[in-house]
């Protein structure tokens, strides 16, 4: 929950406490006072009960939605304005200026709700209307004597002053909350950018280190005369390094977000060259936010599949293809070697322990297709959930 939402919750709690204090004294005057001050006490009591019930509806709606919609806010102003006129008329003599007129307190709450949840023009008109409704209920009794005039004037001015002060205070709270949320969002964005930059830097450093150990090492040895560039060994080493460079290029999308799995697979292909196996690699559209344990499982299973090719397939070339759709990653290791019968392969051996178990541990799947004389294909898949 952001600071803005918390502030709105605090405002609603304040309105609820204020409302209890506004309806309380009037309730004591109506329900436990002298009913002789009213020309129609039953109607006054009925209006009080109706106002209390409606107040419960208003506050319940506000707490459920985190704010008060315009329709109930307008209805609140209309109901209190009507009650003020009627109750003021039903109060005998100067009692309309005192606690017997229970609408005086709730008028402040209705005016505050208007300025907090209605448009500025509607809110200003509502506050003026509530003050006029109060004076209308008093009628000519408001100016019968100096005491009545002071009471009517004081209540009206208190209504408008209290409303303006409350509105300014809540407006200040809301501005501070919005400023805090904005500052937090900017700090979070900056931290995210910093983390992304650091991640890209770390990945590039790792790639540079791998280049130093492979391509640059080969070029340096040739430049210093340590290798015979006409030998088959050097040509094979150069072909392997070229495959590795192509894999690195495929591992880095144009938006400069490193595809870690593709880089790991490039390293897998490079290491397979040490087994006398040339690996033709291709990567495309791999998810860039895969968990590290999934990357390790896919790369490890692919490495084991290439180890098996080097040991058992009787060929010196293999194919490593990796692709995805943003949520799913698939790695296929295949060869055109002698193949084998998967059904006759003993369980709990290298394939199960080093390939299937790796994929099972991260919620992935390994499918092995092979037949004698028809080569072998190992398909590794993982789906984001």
KOLBAVEX-96018 format. One record per residue (C-alpha): residue in three letters; x, y, z. Coordinates in steps of 0.5 Angstrom, whole numbers, padded with zeros to 4 digits, always signed. Layout:
BEGIN
ALAXYZ...
This chain:
BEGIN
UNK+0000+0000+0000UNK+0003+0007-0002UNK+0003+0013+0002UNK-0003+0016-0002UNK-0007+0010+0000UNK-0005+0010+0007UNK-0007+0018+0007UNK-0014+0017+0005UNK-0015+0011+0010UNK-0013+0016+0015UNK-0017+0021+0013UNK-0023+0016+0013UNK-0021+0014+0020UNK-0021+0022+0022UNK-0028+0023+0019UNK-0031+0017+0022UNK-0029+0019+0029UNK-0031+0026+0028UNK-0038+0024+0025UNK-0039+0020+0032UNK-0037+0026+0036UNK-0042+0030+0031UNK-0048+0026+0032UNK-0047+0024+0039UNK-0049+0030+0043UNK-0055+0031+0038UNK-0057+0024+0040UNK-0057+0025+0047UNK-0061+0032+0046UNK-0066+0028+0042UNK-0067+0021+0045UNK-0065+0023+0052UNK-0067+0030+0053UNK-0074+0034+0053UNK-0078+0033+0048UNK-0082+0039+0049UNK-0078+0043+0045UNK-0080+0040+0039UNK-0087+0041+0036UNK-0087+0034+0033UNK-0082+0030+0037UNK-0083+0024+0033UNK-0081+0027+0026UNK-0075+0030+0029UNK-0073+0023+0032UNK-0074+0019+0026UNK-0070+0024+0022UNK-0064+0023+0027UNK-0065+0016+0026UNK-0065+0016+0018UNK-0059+0021+0018UNK-0055+0016+0023UNK-0057+0010+0018UNK-0055+0014+0012UNK-0048+0016+0015UNK-0047+0009+0017UNK-0048+0007+0009UNK-0043+0013+0007UNK-0038+0011+0012UNK-0038+0004+0010UNK-0038+0005+0002UNK-0032+0010+0003UNK-0028+0005+0007UNK-0029-0001+0002UNK-0027+0004-0004UNK-0022+0008-0001UNK-0026+0014-0002UNK-0033+0017-0003UNK-0036+0017-0010UNK-0040+0023-0012UNK-0047+0020-0012UNK-0047+0019-0004UNK-0043+0025-0003UNK-0048+0029-0006UNK-0054+0025-0003UNK-0051+0027+0004UNK-0051+0034+0003UNK-0058+0034+0000UNK-0060+0030+0006UNK-0057+0034+0012UNK-0059+0040+0008UNK-0067+0038+0008UNK-0066+0035+0015UNK-0063+0042+0018UNK-0069+0046+0015UNK-0074+0041+0018UNK-0071+0040+0025UNK-0070+0048+0025UNK-0077+0049+0024UNK-0079+0044+0029UNK-0075+0047+0035UNK-0079+0051+0039UNK-0076+0058+0040UNK-0069+0059+0041UNK-0067+0052+0042UNK-0066+0052+0035UNK-0059+0055+0036UNK-0057+0050+0041UNK-0056+0042+0042UNK-0064+0041+0041UNK-0062+0042+0034UNK-0058+0036+0033UNK-0056+0038+0025UNK-0051+0043+0027UNK-0046+0038+0028UNK-0047+0033+0022UNK-0047+0039+0018UNK-0040+0040+0019UNK-0039+0033+0017UNK-0043+0034+0011UNK-0039+0040+0009UNK-0033+0037+0010UNK-0035+0031+0005UNK-0037+0036+0000UNK-0030+0039+0000UNK-0026+0033+0000UNK-0030+0029-0005UNK-0034+0033-0010UNK-0031+0038-0015UNK-0029+0045-0013UNK-0035+0048-0016UNK-0040+0043-0013UNK-0036+0043-0007UNK-0037+0051-0006UNK-0044+0051-0008UNK-0046+0045-0003UNK-0042+0049+0003UNK-0046+0055+0002UNK-0052+0051+0001UNK-0051+0048+0008UNK-0050+0054+0011UNK-0057+0057+0008UNK-0061+0051+0010UNK-0059+0052+0017UNK-0061+0060+0017UNK-0067+0058+0013UNK-0069+0053+0019UNK-0068+0058+0024UNK-0072+0063+0020UNK-0074+0070+0024UNK-0072+0067+0030UNK-0064+0068+0028UNK-0065+0075+0029UNK-0070+0076+0035UNK-0065+0078+0040UNK-0058+0079+0040UNK-0056+0072+0044UNK-0060+0069+0038UNK-0056+0073+0033UNK-0050+0071+0036UNK-0051+0064+0036UNK-0054+0063+0029UNK-0048+0068+0026UNK-0043+0064+0030UNK-0045+0057+0028UNK-0045+0059+0021UNK-0038+0062+0021UNK-0036+0056+0025UNK-0039+0051+0019UNK-0035+0055+0014UNK-0029+0056+0017UNK-0028+0049+0020UNK-0030+0046+0013UNK-0024+0051+0010UNK-0019+0049+0015UNK-0021+0042+0014UNK-0020+0042+0007UNK-0013+0045+0007UNK-0011+0041+0012UNK-0013+0034+0008UNK-0010+0038+0002UNK-0003+0038+0005UNK-0003+0031+0007UNK-0005+0029+0000UNK+0000+0033-0003UNK+0005+0030+0002UNK+0003+0023+0000UNK+0003+0024-0007UNK+0010+0027-0007UNK+0013+0021-0002UNK+0010+0016-0007UNK+0013+0020-0013UNK+0020+0020-0010UNK+0019+0013-0008UNK+0018+0011-0015UNK+0023+0015-0018UNK+0028+0012-0013UNK+0026+0005-0015UNK+0026+0006-0022UNK+0034+0009-0021UNK+0035+0003-0017UNK+0032-0002-0022UNK+0036+0002-0028UNK+0043+0001-0023UNK+0042-0006-0022UNK+0040-0007-0030UNK+0047-0003-0032UNK+0051-0007-0027UNK+0048-0014-0029UNK+0050-0012-0037UNK+0057-0010-0034UNK+0058-0016-0030UNK+0056-0020-0036UNK+0060-0016-0041UNK+0066-0017-0037UNK+0064-0025-0037UNK+0064-0025-0044UNK+0071-0021-0045UNK+0074-0026-0040UNK+0071-0032-0044UNK+0074-0028-0051UNK+0081-0027-0047UNK+0081-0035-0046UNK+0079-0037-0053UNK+0079-0032-0059UNK+0084-0028-0056UNK+0089-0033-0054UNK+0089-0036-0061UNK+0090-0030-0064UNK+0096-0028-0059UNK+0099-0035-0060UNK+0099-0034-0068UNK+0102-0027-0068UNK+0108-0029-0063UNK+0109-0035-0068UNK+0107-0040-0063UNK+0102-0044-0067UNK+0103-0046-0075UNK+0097-0043-0078UNK+0098-0048-0084UNK+0097-0054-0079UNK+0090-0057-0079UNK+0090-0057-0071UNK+0090-0049-0072UNK+0085-0049-0077UNK+0080-0053-0073UNK+0082-0049-0067UNK+0080-0042-0071UNK+0074-0046-0073UNK+0072-0047-0066UNK+0073-0040-0064UNK+0069-0037-0070UNK+0063-0042-0068UNK+0064-0039-0061UNK+0064-0032-0063UNK+0058-0033-0067UNK+0054-0036-0061UNK+0056-0030-0057UNK+0053-0025-0062UNK+0047-0029-0062UNK+0047-0029-0055UNK+0046-0021-0055UNK+0040-0018-0057UNK+0040-0011-0061UNK+0037-0008-0054UNK+0043-0010-0051UNK+0040-0015-0045UNK+0044-0021-0045UNK+0041-0028-0046UNK+0045-0031-0041UNK+0043-0038-0043UNK+0045-0037-0050UNK+0052-0035-0047UNK+0052-0041-0043UNK+0051-0045-0049UNK+0056-0042-0053UNK+0061-0044-0047UNK+0058-0051-0047UNK+0060-0051-0055UNK+0067-0049-0054UNK+0068-0054-0048UNK+0066-0059-0053UNK+0071-0058-0058UNK+0076-0060-0053UNK+0073-0067-0054UNK+0074-0067-0061UNK+0067-0065-0063UNK+0065-0059-0067UNK+0059-0056-0065UNK+0054-0052-0070UNK+0050-0047-0066UNK+0044-0043-0067UNK+0040-0039-0061UNK+0034-0035-0062UNK+0029-0031-0058UNK+0031-0034-0051UNK+0028-0031-0045UNK+0032-0026-0042UNK+0030-0027-0035UNK+0031-0034-0033UNK+0032-0036-0026UNK+0040-0038-0026UNK+0038-0045-0023UNK+0034-0046-0030UNK+0040-0044-0034UNK+0045-0048-0030UNK+0040-0054-0031UNK+0039-0053-0039UNK+0047-0052-0040UNK+0049-0058-0036UNK+0044-0062-0039UNK+0046-0060-0046UNK+0054-0061-0044UNK+0052-0068-0042UNK+0049-0069-0049UNK+0055-0067-0052UNK+0059-0071-0048UNK+0055-0077-0050UNK+0056-0075-0057UNK+0063-0075-0057UNK+0064-0082-0053UNK+0059-0086-0057UNK+0056-0083-0063UNK+0062-0084-0068UNK+0062-0077-0071UNK+0066-0071-0070UNK+0060-0066-0071UNK+0054-0064-0067UNK+0048-0059-0067UNK+0046-0055-0062UNK+0040-0051-0063UNK+0036-0046-0058UNK+0030-0042-0059UNK+0024-0040-0055UNK+0018-0035-0055UNK+0019-0031-0049UNK+0016-0036-0044UNK+0019-0042-0046UNK+0026-0045-0048UNK+0028-0051-0052UNK+0035-0053-0053UNK+0036-0059-0058UNK+0043-0063-0058UNK+0043-0067-0064UNK+0048-0071-0068UNK+0048-0076-0074UNK+0052-0082-0071UNK+0050-0089-0070UNK+0045-0088-0065UNK+0042-0093-0060UNK+0035-0096-0058UNK+0033-0092-0052UNK+0028-0097-0050UNK+0034-0102-0048UNK+0038-0097-0045UNK+0039-0099-0037UNK+0035-0094-0033UNK+0039-0090-0027UNK+0045-0089-0032UNK+0048-0083-0035UNK+0042-0080-0039UNK+0038-0081-0033UNK+0042-0078-0028UNK+0046-0072-0032UNK+0040-0070-0036UNK+0033-0072-0034UNK+0035-0071-0027UNK+0037-0064-0028UNK+0031-0062-0032UNK+0026-0065-0027UNK+0030-0061-0021UNK+0027-0055-0025UNK+0021-0057-0027UNK+0023-0058-0034UNK+0023-0064-0039UNK+0028-0068-0043UNK+0026-0072-0049UNK+0031-0077-0052UNK+0029-0079-0059UNK+0034-0084-0063UNK+0035-0091-0066UNK+0041-0095-0069UNK+0044-0092-0075UNK+0039-0086-0075UNK+0043-0081-0070UNK+0040-0078-0063UNK+0036-0072-0061UNK+0036-0069-0054UNK+0030-0064-0053UNK+0031-0060-0047UNK+0025-0056-0045UNK+0023-0051-0040UNK+0016-0047-0039UNK+0015-0041-0034UNK+0010-0041-0030
